[in-house]
């Protein structure tokens, strides 16, 4: 019995020895556990160092850049003018003038227009000639003009005068203006010119509105007679019109149209000449034709 007990204790003792040999010691486990986290911590620190943005010291912060005003770029050269203008030295009559072209005075005969004669020694001063000449002086003397040639008319007329249209510096188209205001007839010499249709329309406007030489108080459109011998006699009798700003027509007394005019604006005259002198833009009412 005792022998069996001793054999049992010896087996247990041997078992403890075997377990002690193969089991890891606590010290080794602690070392292994502590070394692995240290290695991980070290690696994390290195990664952070490579990916983080360096902090700029306060003293090294960049200074704000002062904005400078942008200066406009100016050209030192003057732009080339679109047109060349020449000084008017004198007015011969309404359709003929003299200009200084680069130091040389040239005579211009203006295209597409014809004003009553004032200086032709072969002819008496024609009706409305002085008025046209004076208007030309008013518009041109002391001013500069640019010239426009017309290939359909050539450079010179049969008297050696330069053929041209002229424009003032403010844009006034002189040739057309003189026709439109009744100081000149539209004039075509042999061949149609560039602005023929435009000038004919201007003359029609002047004629319909009795402007200038088209007025019955001046030449009634006929400038061939002497200015001292009017071609028309006064149209006597009563004539009526409205003083309203929108009014366009006048009415002879024999035409009932005037009776429909507002009494507050109604104006009466003893002759057509007197009416036209006060209201030069009035034309005869279509009702009275």
Protein Blocks (a to p, Z undefined) as FASTA:
>chain_A
ZZmmmmmmmmmmmmmmmmmmmpccfklmmmmmmmmmmmmmmmmmmmmmmmpccdddfklp
ccddddddddddddfbdcddfbdcdddfbdfblmbccddeehiacddddehiacddfkbm
kbccdehklmmmmmmmmmmgopacdddddfknojbdfkopacdddddfkopafklmmmmn
opaccddehiacfklmmmmmmmmmmmmnopajlpfklnnopakbcfklcfbdcdedjddd
dfbfkbcbdcdfklmklmmpcfklgccdfbfklmmmmmmmbccdfklZZ
